[in-house]
Amino acid sequence: QVQLVESGGGLVQPGGSLRLSCAASGSIFSINAMGWYRQAPGKQRELVATTSGGNTNYADSVKGRFTISRDNAKNTVYLQMNSLKPEDTAVYYCNAIVRLRFGTPLREYWGQGTQVTVSS
């Protein structure tokens, strides 16, 4: 019903930058929130940044380095990542809280994940 397609991951040197994109498609009435999470090997998935109703929320570890933004017309969310560190290495997952039809409950969807590797 709803697909989240991520792009923009890759290999970057410490101190470098990457921009992730995530486009939501399908039968969508409205999107309540979108965000990014990440999971490093052997660790639990953790919140990176979310945006909802013009408000943003960041993990302390990325504040001042990452910026989340959203294009509502395109149902797309972006994550600009600057000053990347080796500890930012993880699979990054897009997340969306969506209403499929008016008056129906919100549903949560996940993208397939995109690998970000920070290494020299």
MDAnalysis code that builds the backbone (N, CA, C; Angstrom):
import MDAnalysis as mda
import numpy as np

u = mda.Universe.empty(360, n_residues=120, atom_resindex=np.repeat(np.arange(120), 3), trajectory=True)
u.add_TopologyAttr("name", ["N", "CA", "C"] * 120)
u.add_TopologyAttr("resid", np.arange(1, 121))
u.add_TopologyAttr("resname", ["GLN", "VAL", "GLN", "LEU", "VAL", "GLU", "SER", "GLY", "GLY", "GLY", "LEU", "VAL", "GLN", "PRO", "GLY", "GLY", "SER", "LEU", "ARG", "LEU", "SER", "CYS", "ALA", "ALA", "SER", "GLY", "SER", "ILE", "PHE", "SER", "ILE", "ASN", "ALA", "MET", "GLY", "TRP", "TYR", "ARG", "GLN", "ALA", "PRO", "GLY", "LYS", "GLN", "ARG", "GLU", "LEU", "VAL", "ALA", "THR", "THR", "SER", "GLY", "GLY", "ASN", "THR", "ASN", "TYR", "ALA", "ASP", "SER", "VAL", "LYS", "GLY", "ARG", "PHE", "THR", "ILE", "SER", "ARG", "ASP", "ASN", "ALA", "LYS", "ASN", "THR", "VAL", "TYR", "LEU", "GLN", "MET", "ASN", "SER", "LEU", "LYS", "PRO", "GLU", "ASP", "THR", "ALA", "VAL", "TYR", "TYR", "CYS", "ASN", "ALA", "ILE", "VAL", "ARG", "LEU", "ARG", "PHE", "GLY", "THR", "PRO", "LEU", "ARG", "GLU", "TYR", "TRP", "GLY", "GLN", "GLY", "THR", "GLN", "VAL", "THR", "VAL", "SER", "SER"])
u.atoms.positions = np.array([
    [0.815, -1.198, 0.000],
    [0.000, 0.000, 0.000],
    [0.853, 1.254, 0.000],
    [1.837, 1.300, 0.875],
    [2.740, 2.448, 0.954],
    [4.172, 1.941, 0.814],
    [4.916, 2.590, -0.042],
    [6.317, 2.234, -0.217],
    [7.186, 3.438, 0.151],
    [8.266, 3.149, 0.845],
    [9.272, 4.160, 1.168],
    [10.561, 3.752, 0.480],
    [11.037, 4.599, -0.406],
    [12.236, 4.287, -1.178],
    [13.336, 5.267, -0.796],
    [14.418, 4.710, -0.244],
    [15.545, 5.521, 0.212],
    [16.639, 5.556, -0.843],
    [17.433, 6.604, -0.797],
    [18.602, 6.708, -1.656],
    [19.609, 7.648, -0.998],
    [20.858, 7.571, -1.467],
    [21.860, 8.516, -1.014],
    [22.925, 7.967, -0.096],
    [22.815, 6.715, 0.301],
    [23.843, 6.146, 1.163],
    [25.125, 5.888, 0.399],
    [26.158, 5.492, 1.130],
    [27.431, 5.192, 0.489],
    [28.585, 5.254, 1.452],
    [29.780, 5.272, 0.882],
    [31.030, 5.340, 1.650],
    [31.558, 6.760, 1.619],
    [31.907, 7.280, 2.782],
    [32.427, 8.645, 2.867],
    [33.524, 8.685, 3.920],
    [34.475, 9.574, 3.738],
    [35.555, 9.719, 4.699],
    [35.084, 10.507, 5.921],
    [35.735, 10.303, 7.048],
    [35.387, 11.105, 8.233],
    [35.478, 12.597, 7.921],
    [34.488, 13.332, 8.409],
    [34.407, 14.756, 8.126],
    [33.622, 15.092, 6.874],
    [33.273, 14.091, 6.116],
    [32.546, 14.301, 4.875],
    [31.046, 14.442, 5.089],
    [30.334, 14.540, 3.971],
    [28.888, 14.762, 4.003],
    [28.173, 13.789, 3.075],
    [26.933, 13.484, 3.439],
    [26.035, 12.707, 2.605],
    [24.625, 13.262, 2.777],
    [23.812, 13.080, 1.756],
    [22.407, 13.469, 1.846],
    [21.541, 12.271, 1.501],
    [20.719, 11.870, 2.443],
    [19.774, 10.781, 2.224],
    [18.418, 11.337, 1.812],
    [17.740, 10.594, 0.946],
    [16.381, 10.949, 0.533],
    [15.471, 9.756, 0.729],
    [14.212, 10.046, 1.005],
    [13.216, 8.984, 1.156],
    [11.900, 9.495, 0.602],
    [11.408, 8.815, -0.428],
    [10.148, 9.202, -1.054],
    [9.069, 8.184, -0.718],
    [7.943, 8.690, -0.249],
    [6.792, 7.836, 0.060],
    [5.817, 7.849, -1.109],
    [5.334, 6.659, -1.465],
    [4.375, 6.562, -2.557],
    [3.311, 5.538, -2.193],
    [2.188, 5.605, -2.927],
    [1.100, 4.687, -2.674],
    [-0.180, 5.442, -2.354],
    [-1.118, 4.726, -1.783],
    [-2.416, 5.293, -1.459],
    [-2.344, 5.996, -0.109],
    [-1.992, 7.274, -0.128],
    [-1.750, 8.045, 1.084],
    [-2.736, 9.199, 1.179],
    [-3.452, 9.287, 2.302],
    [-4.314, 10.436, 2.542],
    [-3.511, 11.583, 3.151],
    [-2.705, 11.242, 4.149],
    [-1.852, 12.254, 4.767],
    [-0.687, 11.573, 5.478],
    [0.388, 12.333, 5.648],
    [1.554, 11.844, 6.384],
    [1.684, 12.662, 7.651],
    [1.610, 11.996, 8.771],
    [1.666, 12.672, 10.060],
    [3.101, 13.029, 10.437],
    [4.022, 12.134, 10.180],
    [5.427, 12.366, 10.542],
    [6.321, 11.514, 9.653],
    [7.541, 11.982, 9.482],
    [8.563, 11.208, 8.787],
    [9.863, 11.332, 9.556],
    [10.704, 10.332, 9.410],
    [11.938, 10.393, 10.160],
    [12.962, 9.391, 9.682],
    [14.101, 9.432, 10.348],
    [15.219, 8.528, 10.050],
    [15.663, 7.843, 11.342],
    [15.928, 6.565, 11.203],
    [16.486, 5.758, 12.274],
    [17.711, 5.052, 11.722],
    [18.550, 4.532, 12.602],
    [19.725, 3.806, 12.139],
    [20.012, 2.621, 13.041],
    [20.676, 1.642, 12.453],
    [21.053, 0.449, 13.206],
    [22.461, 0.035, 12.815],
    [23.342, 0.077, 13.787],
    [24.716, -0.364, 13.587],
    [24.815, -1.850, 13.930],
    [25.823, -2.541, 13.416],
    [25.971, -3.965, 13.704],
    [26.037, -4.240, 15.203],
    [25.224, -5.174, 15.653],
    [25.215, -5.548, 17.055],
    [24.502, -4.586, 17.980],
    [23.869, -3.580, 17.411],
    [23.177, -2.583, 18.234],
    [21.703, -2.518, 17.855],
    [20.910, -1.932, 18.750],
    [19.492, -1.751, 18.464],
    [19.280, -0.558, 17.536],
    [18.157, -0.590, 16.847],
    [17.792, 0.537, 15.998],
    [17.519, 1.753, 16.886],
    [18.028, 2.905, 16.466],
    [17.868, 4.114, 17.259],
    [17.372, 5.265, 16.398],
    [16.689, 6.188, 17.052],
    [16.197, 7.372, 16.372],
    [17.355, 8.291, 16.009],
    [17.306, 8.820, 14.792],
    [18.272, 9.832, 14.364],
    [17.611, 11.196, 14.349],
    [16.504, 11.316, 13.614],
    [15.806, 12.593, 13.502],
    [14.389, 12.349, 12.995],
    [13.464, 13.176, 13.458],
    [12.089, 13.113, 12.977],
    [11.562, 14.512, 12.715],
    [10.543, 14.581, 11.867],
    [9.893, 15.853, 11.597],
    [8.383, 15.634, 11.518],
    [7.651, 16.526, 12.183],
    [6.201, 16.416, 12.216],
    [5.607, 17.798, 12.432],
    [4.721, 18.193, 11.533],
    [4.056, 19.475, 11.691],
    [4.991, 20.658, 11.802],
    [6.124, 20.581, 11.134],
    [7.085, 21.669, 11.180],
    [8.068, 21.590, 12.329],
    [7.831, 20.663, 13.247],
    [8.755, 20.473, 14.366],
    [9.759, 19.374, 14.025],
    [10.963, 19.509, 14.572],
    [12.005, 18.513, 14.360],
    [12.563, 18.031, 15.694],
    [13.088, 16.820, 15.665],
    [13.652, 16.217, 16.856],
    [14.903, 15.451, 16.436],
    [15.977, 15.611, 17.197],
    [17.240, 14.975, 16.848],
    [17.805, 14.188, 18.029],
    [18.507, 13.130, 17.709],
    [19.298, 12.446, 18.726],
    [20.440, 13.370, 19.141],
    [20.809, 13.311, 20.399],
    [21.884, 14.184, 20.891],
    [23.178, 13.973, 20.097],
    [23.406, 12.756, 19.656],
    [24.662, 12.429, 18.973],
    [24.796, 13.078, 17.603],
    [23.688, 13.560, 17.039],
    [23.751, 14.146, 15.698],
    [23.390, 15.631, 15.674],
    [22.991, 16.176, 16.810],
    [22.608, 17.593, 16.860],
    [23.772, 18.470, 16.404],
    [23.450, 19.431, 15.543],
    [24.464, 20.334, 15.031],
    [25.200, 19.816, 13.812],
    [25.016, 18.531, 13.499],
    [25.686, 17.943, 12.339],
    [24.689, 17.489, 11.267],
    [23.543, 16.984, 11.686],
    [22.531, 16.475, 10.759],
    [21.344, 17.434, 10.722],
    [20.731, 17.520, 9.543],
    [19.532, 18.342, 9.373],
    [18.478, 17.557, 8.625],
    [17.292, 17.456, 9.208],
    [16.181, 16.785, 8.546],
    [15.272, 17.839, 7.932],
    [14.783, 17.546, 6.733],
    [13.845, 18.441, 6.072],
    [12.837, 17.616, 5.296],
    [11.750, 18.258, 4.913],
    [10.664, 17.522, 4.279],
    [10.037, 18.371, 3.179],
    [9.756, 17.730, 2.063],
    [9.027, 18.344, 0.962],
    [7.642, 17.703, 0.942],
    [6.660, 18.392, 1.483],
    [5.327, 17.813, 1.612],
    [4.689, 17.538, 0.250],
    [4.973, 18.384, -0.728],
    [4.391, 18.205, -2.057],
    [4.874, 16.915, -2.716],
    [6.088, 16.503, -2.349],
    [6.677, 15.298, -2.940],
    [6.641, 14.107, -1.990],
    [6.064, 14.291, -0.806],
    [6.055, 13.221, 0.204],
    [7.463, 12.662, 0.415],
    [8.404, 13.560, 0.504],
    [9.814, 13.167, 0.584],
    [10.471, 13.808, 1.809],
    [11.309, 13.029, 2.464],
    [12.076, 13.533, 3.595],
    [13.556, 13.365, 3.287],
    [14.331, 14.315, 3.750],
    [15.770, 14.326, 3.498],
    [16.531, 14.343, 4.825],
    [17.748, 13.837, 4.773],
    [18.637, 13.928, 5.924],
    [20.002, 14.374, 5.412],
    [20.341, 15.618, 5.687],
    [21.661, 16.136, 5.345],
    [22.597, 15.824, 6.504],
    [23.642, 15.069, 6.208],
    [24.582, 14.634, 7.232],
    [25.950, 15.256, 6.956],
    [26.385, 16.101, 7.860],
    [27.687, 16.758, 7.748],
    [28.615, 16.311, 8.877],
    [29.883, 16.574, 8.704],
    [30.885, 16.225, 9.729],
    [30.720, 14.788, 10.202],
    [30.609, 13.892, 9.245],
    [30.356, 12.488, 9.576],
    [31.524, 11.871, 10.329],
    [31.169, 10.971, 11.250],
    [32.141, 10.283, 12.085],
    [32.030, 8.775, 11.853],
    [33.082, 8.022, 12.131],
    [33.005, 6.563, 11.979],
    [31.835, 5.960, 12.765],
    [31.508, 6.537, 13.902],
    [30.406, 6.006, 14.704],
    [29.024, 6.273, 14.093],
    [28.980, 7.024, 13.009],
    [27.723, 7.211, 12.280],
    [27.467, 6.051, 11.312],
    [28.436, 5.167, 11.168],
    [28.274, 4.017, 10.285],
    [27.122, 3.140, 10.742],
    [26.178, 2.904, 9.827],
    [24.989, 2.128, 10.157],
    [24.127, 1.982, 8.909],
    [23.108, 1.148, 9.019],
    [22.044, 1.137, 8.022],
    [21.005, 2.155, 8.472],
    [20.677, 3.071, 7.589],
    [19.721, 4.124, 7.893],
    [18.360, 3.774, 7.297],
    [17.340, 3.851, 8.135],
    [15.987, 3.488, 7.734],
    [15.071, 4.698, 7.766],
    [14.285, 4.836, 6.720],
    [13.259, 5.860, 6.667],
    [11.995, 5.340, 7.349],
    [11.296, 6.235, 8.019],
    [10.073, 5.876, 8.739],
    [8.991, 6.905, 8.426],
    [7.767, 6.434, 8.274],
    [6.657, 7.354, 8.025],
    [5.423, 6.895, 8.800],
    [4.734, 7.843, 9.399],
    [3.460, 7.600, 10.067],
    [2.380, 8.173, 9.160],
    [1.532, 7.286, 8.654],
    [0.669, 7.629, 7.527],
    [-0.794, 7.329, 7.845],
    [-1.656, 8.169, 7.303],
    [-3.105, 7.885, 7.328],
    [-3.515, 7.553, 5.902],
    [-4.069, 6.355, 5.707],
    [-4.381, 5.911, 4.351],
    [-5.690, 6.520, 3.846],
    [-6.646, 6.714, 4.731],
    [-7.923, 7.329, 4.351],
    [-8.392, 8.187, 5.496],
    [-9.240, 9.173, 5.215],
    [-9.752, 10.070, 6.229],
    [-10.439, 9.289, 7.343],
    [-10.053, 9.604, 8.579],
    [-10.707, 9.001, 9.722],
    [-10.201, 7.631, 10.117],
    [-9.252, 7.082, 9.365],
    [-8.704, 5.764, 9.705],
    [-7.479, 5.921, 10.594],
    [-7.095, 4.873, 11.305],
    [-5.943, 4.976, 12.213],
    [-4.640, 5.230, 11.475],
    [-3.713, 5.838, 12.185],
    [-2.372, 6.015, 11.636],
    [-1.668, 4.682, 11.534],
    [-0.837, 4.541, 10.491],
    [-0.054, 3.321, 10.304],
    [1.416, 3.702, 10.134],
    [2.284, 2.786, 10.547],
    [3.717, 3.031, 10.476],
    [4.338, 2.185, 9.368],
    [5.212, 2.824, 8.592],
    [5.895, 2.128, 7.504],
    [7.391, 2.388, 7.586],
    [8.163, 1.416, 7.062],
    [9.617, 1.493, 7.058],
    [10.156, 1.283, 5.655],
    [11.253, 1.960, 5.360],
    [11.969, 1.701, 4.132],
    [12.862, 0.486, 4.273],
    [13.541, 0.140, 3.193],
    [14.368, -1.064, 3.180],
    [15.741, -0.836, 3.795],
    [16.099, 0.404, 3.978],
    [17.387, 0.744, 4.578],
    [18.445, 1.057, 3.542],
    [19.336, 1.964, 3.896],
    [20.465, 2.304, 3.031],
    [21.724, 2.384, 3.895],
    [22.791, 1.787, 3.390],
    [24.025, 1.690, 4.173],
    [24.816, 2.991, 4.100],
    [25.237, 3.465, 5.246],
    [26.165, 4.600, 5.336],
    [27.412, 4.112, 6.049],
    [28.551, 4.248, 5.390],
    [29.822, 3.820, 5.966],
    [30.765, 5.006, 5.994],
    [31.270, 5.309, 7.179],
    [32.203, 6.420, 7.353],
    [33.556, 5.820, 7.719],
    [34.487, 5.911, 6.786],
    [35.784, 5.266, 6.982],
    [36.819, 5.908, 6.082],
    [38.050, 5.931, 6.583],
    [39.142, 6.440, 5.761],
    [39.827, 5.297, 5.027],
])
